[in-house]
Amino acid sequence: MNRRECLAFVLGATSLGLSKPTPFIPIIDTHIHLFDPRRPQGVPWPPKDDKILYRPALPDRYRKVTAGLGIVGAIELECSPWFEDNQWVLEIAAQDPIIVGMVGDLDPLQADFRKHLERLHRNALFLGIRYGNLWGRSLNEGVSKPEVISNLKLLADAGLVMDTANPDPQLLAGVVRLTDRIPSLRIIIDHLPQLEPPREMSARTALQASLKELGKRPQVYVKVSEVIHPVAGQVRYDLGFYRSRLDEIWDTFGPDRLIYGSDWPNSDHSAPFREELKVVREYIRGKGTDAAEKLFWKNSIAAYHWIKRSADQPSTDVS
């Protein structure tokens, strides 16, 4: 551990309130959003009446929020359905090496999908698209449409990734069908910790069947994001409140398929950044250093193929 890493570890451990020293593990945060409501055209999200989110969320602010916590890189998930906003994010990302990539917003139902994909793919920071329960779209319905399958095959053939959006039982059933149709497509399921099982037994059984099947498919990754979230209207900051759900995900997908994401700044609705990270760190610390490295950065390379942009960002390249 060099002097810089040691300092980052000490600051991170102190600020997170960790009781025992652990080796410094750099973190790639695979789920943040960037936007600026001050732009002349405004933003489609967040809404103006959201007093927590409606202010600029840009890399310099993200650096301040995460200072001393071991964050060395982040992947942006586009939060606008406006095509040109993909290019805006890419331009913002190019100015700050903490952004190692972005996942854009393209609708595979649109006739101009191929043209837009080719344009964005020219930029090395473009890693793929997000498609799911967002902007009135439905992945589960979409996988029944030939044009969606055709366009997502283009994505897979380009070596790009598909993030899902806002999981529910129907979306996960759709991911099973999609991976049947396009086995080569890498898929990342976001925010799975916040999905509470349905109360109705047949729906719960169907959900468990989908998760079990996806657990067998090595091209499907799960994002450990939105860990701290309201449950029955209550938000808690202690690991015990969320452990059973995390255990289910761990048992289903294992150490090689889980990646960390904060969902910043949307996560501010539930908890400060450091509180959310503290819970995740406490959980994975019980699994050992190797598992922590996989969760916090190694698996993200396999899932996203992001590019290293600064010396403090880790790499699996041993050459």
N, C-alpha and C positions, 0 to 999 in steps of 0.2 A: 504494500500500500504506500503510494507516494504521499508527500506532504499535503497536496491539494485534496486527495481522496480522504485522508485522515481528518482534515478539517471539516470536510463536508459531512463525514460520518458523525463527528462529535456534535456539530450543529444540528444535524438531523435527529440524532438520538435525544439530544437535550430538548429540542422543540417539540418532539412527539411524546416526550415523557416516558421513553422506553427505560425499563429498569435494569436490563442487563446489556453489556456491550455485545454487539454482533458485527461481523465483517461488513465493510462498506459494500453495498450493492447498488450500482447505478440503476436508475429507473427511466424507462421509456413509457410515457403516458400516452396510451393509444386512443384516447377519446377526449378531445377538447373542441370547443367551438370558437370561431373568430367572427366578429361582426362589429360594425360601427354605425350606430344610429344617427351620427352627425352627417353622414353622407347625404347629398341632395335628394336622392331617391328614397332615403330611409332604408328600412329593413323589413322583410316580411315576418321576421321573428327575431327577438321577443316582442310582444305587444307593448305599446307605450304605457299601459297601466301596470306593467310589471315593475314595481319599484326596486326589486332586487336585481333584475337582469338588464333593465333598459339603460345601459351605459356602455361605452366602448369596451370590448373584450379583444385585446390585441396582445401580441407577444411580449411587449414590455411590461404590461400589467401582469401577465402570466408569470414572467420571471420574478416579479416582486412577490407575488402570492406564494410561489414555491421556493423562494430563497432558503437555502440551508436544509432542504428536505431530500436532497439526492436526486432530484429530477434533472436529467441531462438532455432529454429530447421529448418531443411530443408529436402526435399525429392529429391533424385537424379533420373533423367530420363536418362536412358542409351542412349548414342549417338554413339554407335558402333554396327554393325551387327555381330561382331565376338563373338561367344558364350562365350569363355573364358574371355572376357572382363567383362561379368556379374560378374564372380567370383572376378576379379581384383577390381571392384568397391565395392563389398561386403567386401573385405579385407581392403580397404581404409576406408570405412564407419565404420568398427568395431573399428578403432583406434581413432575416434573422435565422441563423443556423440551428436554433433550438427546435425549429419546425423541421422534422425529418421527412415529412410527407403529408399529403392530404387525400381524403376520400371524398370524391365529388358527388354532386346530385345530378343524375341523368335518369330520365324515365324510360325504361326499356319498351314501353308501349308506344313511344313517339317515333314517327317515321324518320326523323333526322338523328336518331340515336347513333348510327354508324358514323355519320359525319362529325358529330360532336365528340364522340369517343376518340376518333382519329386525331382531332385537333388537340384535345387535352392530353392524349398519350404522348405527344411530342415533348412534353415537359416531364423530366425525370422525377419531379416531386409528386406527380399524379400517380396514385397507387390503385385506384379502383373507384367503385361507386357504392352508394348506400341505397337500398331498396327494401321496402317493407311497409309497416303501418305508419305512413307519414305522407302528408300533403294529399290525403284522400285516396292514397294508393293501397292496394292489398296484394302482398306477395302470394298469398294462398290462392287468390283468384287469378293472379297474373300467370302462374305456372301452367295454367290450362290453355293459355293463348300461344299459338305457334310463333308469333312475332317476338314475344318475350323470350321464349326459349332460344330462338335464333340469335337475338341480340346478346343474351347472356353467354351464348357460346362464343361470340366474338370477344367478350370480356375474358373468358377462360383462355381462349387461344392466344390472347395478348399477354397472358401471364399476370393479369390483374385480379384484384380481390373484390368480393362483394360483402359489404357489411349489411346486416339486417337492421331493422329499426323497430324498437318497442315491441318486444315479444309478447305473444299470447298463444294459447293452445293452437289456434288456427294457423298462425305464422309458422310454428314449429312443424306442424303437419305438412305445410307447404315446403319447408326446407327439406324434409324427407323426400318428397316428390321431386323437388328440383335436383337434389343430389343423385337421385335415380336417373334423371334425364341427362345431367351434365356432371359426371363423376370427377372431371378434371377441374371444376370450379372450386377455388378456395373460398370458403364462406366463414364469416365471423358473426356469431350471435351476440348482440350487445345486450347489456342490462339484465342478464338472466337472473341475478340475485333478487331483483325486485318483483319477479313474477311469482305471485302467490297461487298455489294450486287451487283449482275450482272446488267448490264444496260438493257439487253433484258428482256421485261416484263414477258414473260412466265417463264423464268429461275428464275427471281426474285420472282414470285408467288410461284413456286415450292419450293424455298428455305424457304420462309416464312411459307409454309405449313409444311415442315419438322421441323422447329424450334417450331412452335405451337404444333405439336404433341409431340415432345421431352419435351416440357415444362410441359406436363401432366404426365410424367413418373418419379416417385420419385427416381428411381435408376440411373438416369442420372444427373450428375453434370457438371458444367461449370467452367473452370479455367479462372479467370480474369488475364490473362497474355498477354504480347505483347500489352499492352494498348498504350504505346507510340510507334508509328510505322510510316513509311513513308506513306503519303496520297498524291497522285499525285506528288510524288517526294519530298514532303515537310515533315519535322519532326518538330513538335511543342512541347513545354513543358508545355503548359497551358491546364487546364482541359476543358475549353470551346470548344477546338478543337475536343475533343473526347466524350463530355458529351452525345450527342444524341445516339451514338452507345452503350454506357454503359447503358443508360436509356432503350433502347430496350431489352438488355440482362436482366436487372433487372426486367422489366415488364413481361418478358417471363418466367424466372426461379425463381424469388423471392429470399428472403433472406436466405432460408434454403439450396440452391443448388449451391451457388457460393463459390469458394475458391480462395485464392490468390496464384499466382506464378510469379516469377520474370523473368524466362528464362535466368538467369545468367549462363555463361558470354555472351551468344549469344545476350542478350539485349544490350550489349555494342556497337553494331552496330548502335543503335538508340539513346541511352541516358545513362548517368551515372546511377548507381543503385539508388542513393538517389532521382534523378529527377523522375524516374519512380514510385518509392514508394510514393513520395510526391503527385503525381497526383491521385493515387489510394486512399491514405489516405484522401485527400481533398474531393473526391467524396463520400466515404462511411461515412465520418464524418457527412454529411448532412442527413444520414439515422438513426443516433442515435447510442448509445454505444452498444446496443444489436446486431444490424446488423453488426457493426464493429467486435465484438467478433466472430460472426458466420463466417464472411468472412475470418478473419485473423487466426482463429485456430479451432473453434468448428466444422465447417462443414468438415474440413479436417480429423478429427477423424472419422466422420461418413462415409466419402468417402473412406479413405485409411486404416483405422484400424491400424495406425502407433503406434509404441511403444514408451513410454516415457523413456528417457535415462538419463535425468539430472533433478535436482530439480527445475530449472527455467522454465522447459517446463510444460505447463498447462495440466489439465486433467479434464474430466467431471465426474470422480469417486468421489462420495460424501460419500463413506463408510468410 
